[in-house]
Amino acid sequence: GRKDFDLFRVSEEHDMLRESVRALAEAKIAPFAAEVDEQSRFPQEALDALTANDLHAVHVPEEYGGAGADALATVIVIEEVARVCASSSLIPAVNKLGSMPVMLAGSEDLKRRYLGAVARGDGMFSYCLSEPEAGSDAAAMKTRAVRDGDSWVLDGVKRWITNAGVSEFYTVMAVTDPEKRSKGISAFVVEKSDEGVSFGAPEKKLGIKGSPTREVYLDNVRIPADRIIGEEGTGFATAMKTLDHTRVTIAAQALGIAQGALDYAKGYVRERKQFGKPIADFQGIQFMLADMAMKLEAARQLTYAAAAKSERGDADLTFHGAAAKCFASDAAMEITVDAVQLLGGYGYTRDYPLERMMRDAKITQIYEGTNQVQRIVMARNLPK
Ligand code: CAA
């Protein structure tokens, strides 16, 4: 992939990628978005279409059989899928989240096995950090991993796991030395088929209803010793480094949702007539659209700059990943609320996609660290 981006102009390749993903998303994913939300069912059509076009895990490097998309290209894919269906955008996003620890710290053997499997579409990857009593305070986790001969034995409960049950592979953070808090946490690859792995009932959520969120139960799960990701005790740092990169993908999701809402509302106000003319002719409406577009563009610039930092591995990614995620998700929430408002009563009904987009936007302020946690991260890593 390309290592450098012109901050103020996206390359022709990136623009072409956007056009092709937009066409695919509109043809193969958009038609099911309302139904997937209404029925709270997994968007299998989206997974099939994305996999057929090598877009389900675009971030996997070519040397492991992937498409080798750079961080900005990955952002663009997620953005364009989220523009029509936020639930479906979690397929490429969470595949990156779940497999990033392996990419950052895994042995060559783990990379070949698991990145290859994800790239081929043999299974998706989920990320298991949070627990019922350890959300924002991730290092307070209780899940244990104990070494026993040539195996590790894992025991505990992970909560809020995106795509749990449909994913084949799970990165699990667990305590290997309870005396050391964050320095006593290690990361492992667990497979759905490992004995002792099971799942809770799907959570009943406000939005992203097409993406199952379930607890993952680890009941004396015995895995080969070589499934540890990196050195013992480095799992928390790997988990945090992963989030530095993938918070950029949550920003991308927020951008996509907001773009979808703005595009729809813009079209609507040009058609809708009141007081004898399209409501788009009223300055009150024009000012709302201007503010929405301004916030979206600011969020996009911040996100693309963060993507460039993610691709280059810049030291200040921690601040910029958190800032992009925080800013873009807040912008998406404001923009989708305003988009509902522009449609008036229609915006409030399920006959139009705006209320779904508004509900879907809310999660981007919460997951991969609440926006309050993003501020903690930013404050600890202020730009020099
Ligand atoms: N890069 C590298 N290493 C890092 C790091 C980073 N960005 N951040 C922390 N570390 C390492 C360091 O080694 C650090 O030790 P030193 O201070 O000695 O360098 C060690 O981790 C401990 O870090 P902190 O002292 O900062 O840890 P903390 O307990 O104070 O927690 C926190 C910091 C930022 C609040 C962190 O707990 C956090 O990010 N919480 C939110 C968790 C989160 O985002 N959860 C989302 C789950 S995933 C999800 O939502 C997706 C889904 O599927 C639903």
Residues whose N, C-alpha, C, O or C-beta is under 5 A from the ligand:
A	BS01	CAA	Y127 L129 S130 G135 S136 D137 A138 A139 W160 I161 T162 S182 F236 A237 M240 K241 D244 T318 Y367 E368 G369 V373 V377
